[in-house]
Amino acid sequence: MSGTWYSEYDGLTIDSASRIDIDHVVPLKEAWRSGASEWSTPERRAFANDLVDSQLIAVSAGSNRGKGDKDPGNWKPPLQSYWCTYSRAWISVKATYQLTANPAEAAALSEMLDTCDV
């Protein structure tokens, strides 16, 4: 309702709840393309509402809308210092839910992982 939020994707500090979105790290449509189409309705619901596996994050509305349903082969967080964390979260979610990755996605994830210190 009120407060201040920090958008990890673009480094913005936001003081209006109307300017933030809750993003699915792995977008629902991307999950569908990567294997979720084979899941039951309860499995898809669990994925969409997962609060445990780095799946939901508050970010600026602009960055979330720019991302849309894109995978890392087509979109990376504008804030390059967040690439390591983002790629690790993406990989974690995909592995947890046994979702596939296409070659461009895997290459982009590898590039982002190269920004990690350890």
C-alpha positions as CSV (number, residue, x, y, z in Angstrom):
1,M,0.0,0.0,0.0
2,S,2.8,2.4,0.9
3,G,6.5,2.3,1.4
4,T,9.6,2.1,-0.8
5,W,10.6,-0.8,-3.1
6,Y,13.9,-1.4,-4.8
7,S,13.6,-2.9,-8.3
8,E,16.5,-5.3,-8.8
9,Y,16.0,-5.4,-12.6
10,D,16.8,-1.7,-13.2
11,G,18.0,-0.3,-9.9
12,L,15.1,2.0,-9.4
13,T,13.8,3.0,-6.0
14,I,10.0,3.2,-6.2
15,D,7.7,4.9,-3.7
16,S,4.4,4.2,-5.2
17,A,2.8,0.7,-5.2
18,S,1.1,1.5,-8.5
19,R,4.5,1.6,-10.1
20,I,5.6,-1.9,-9.1
21,D,4.7,-5.3,-10.5
22,I,5.2,-8.7,-9.1
23,D,7.1,-10.6,-11.8
24,H,7.4,-14.3,-12.4
25,V,11.2,-14.8,-12.9
26,V,10.3,-17.5,-15.4
27,P,7.2,-16.0,-17.1
28,L,4.1,-18.2,-17.2
29,K,4.0,-18.3,-21.0
30,E,7.7,-19.2,-21.1
31,A,7.1,-22.0,-18.6
32,W,4.3,-23.3,-20.8
33,R,6.6,-23.4,-23.8
34,S,9.2,-25.1,-21.7
35,G,7.1,-28.0,-20.4
36,A,4.3,-26.7,-18.2
37,S,1.8,-27.4,-21.0
38,E,2.1,-31.0,-19.8
39,W,1.3,-30.2,-16.2
40,S,-2.0,-30.6,-14.4
41,T,-4.0,-27.5,-13.3
42,P,-2.8,-27.8,-9.6
43,E,0.8,-28.1,-10.8
44,R,0.5,-24.9,-12.9
45,R,-1.2,-23.1,-10.0
46,A,1.6,-24.1,-7.7
47,F,4.2,-22.8,-10.2
48,A,2.3,-19.5,-10.7
49,N,2.1,-18.9,-6.9
50,D,5.5,-20.2,-5.8
51,L,6.9,-18.1,-2.9
52,V,9.7,-20.6,-2.1
53,D,11.8,-21.0,-5.3
54,S,12.8,-17.5,-6.3
55,Q,9.9,-17.3,-8.7
56,L,8.2,-14.0,-7.6
57,I,9.9,-10.6,-7.3
58,A,8.7,-7.0,-7.0
59,V,10.1,-4.9,-9.8
60,S,9.4,-1.7,-11.6
61,A,6.3,-1.9,-13.8
62,G,8.4,-0.7,-16.7
63,S,11.0,-3.4,-16.4
64,N,8.4,-6.1,-16.0
65,R,6.4,-5.0,-19.0
66,G,9.6,-4.7,-21.1
67,K,10.4,-8.3,-20.1
68,G,7.0,-9.6,-20.9
69,D,7.2,-13.4,-21.6
70,K,10.8,-13.3,-22.9
71,D,13.5,-15.7,-21.8
72,P,17.1,-14.5,-21.2
73,G,17.9,-15.0,-24.9
74,N,15.6,-12.1,-25.6
75,W,15.7,-10.1,-22.4
76,K,18.2,-9.5,-19.6
77,P,17.7,-7.1,-16.6
78,P,19.0,-3.7,-17.6
79,L,21.1,-3.6,-14.4
80,Q,24.0,-5.7,-15.4
81,S,25.1,-6.1,-11.7
82,Y,22.0,-8.2,-11.2
83,W,22.7,-10.6,-14.0
84,C,24.4,-13.2,-11.8
85,T,21.5,-13.3,-9.3
86,Y,18.9,-13.3,-12.1
87,S,20.5,-16.1,-14.0
88,R,20.9,-18.2,-10.9
89,A,17.2,-17.7,-10.0
90,W,16.1,-18.5,-13.5
91,I,18.2,-21.7,-13.6
92,S,16.9,-22.7,-10.1
93,V,13.3,-22.3,-11.1
94,K,13.8,-24.2,-14.4
95,A,15.6,-27.0,-12.6
96,T,13.1,-27.2,-9.8
97,Y,10.2,-27.5,-12.2
98,Q,12.1,-29.6,-14.8
99,L,11.6,-27.1,-17.6
100,T,13.7,-27.0,-20.7
101,A,15.9,-24.3,-22.1
102,N,16.5,-23.5,-25.8
103,P,20.0,-22.8,-27.1
104,A,19.7,-19.0,-27.2
105,E,18.4,-19.0,-23.6
106,A,21.3,-21.3,-22.4
107,A,23.9,-19.1,-24.1
108,A,22.5,-16.0,-22.5
109,L,22.4,-17.6,-19.1
110,S,26.0,-18.7,-19.6
111,E,26.9,-15.0,-20.4
112,M,25.1,-13.8,-17.3
113,L,26.7,-16.4,-15.1
114,D,30.1,-15.2,-16.3
115,T,29.4,-12.0,-14.3
116,C,29.3,-14.0,-11.0
117,D,32.3,-13.5,-8.6
118,V,32.2,-17.1,-7.4
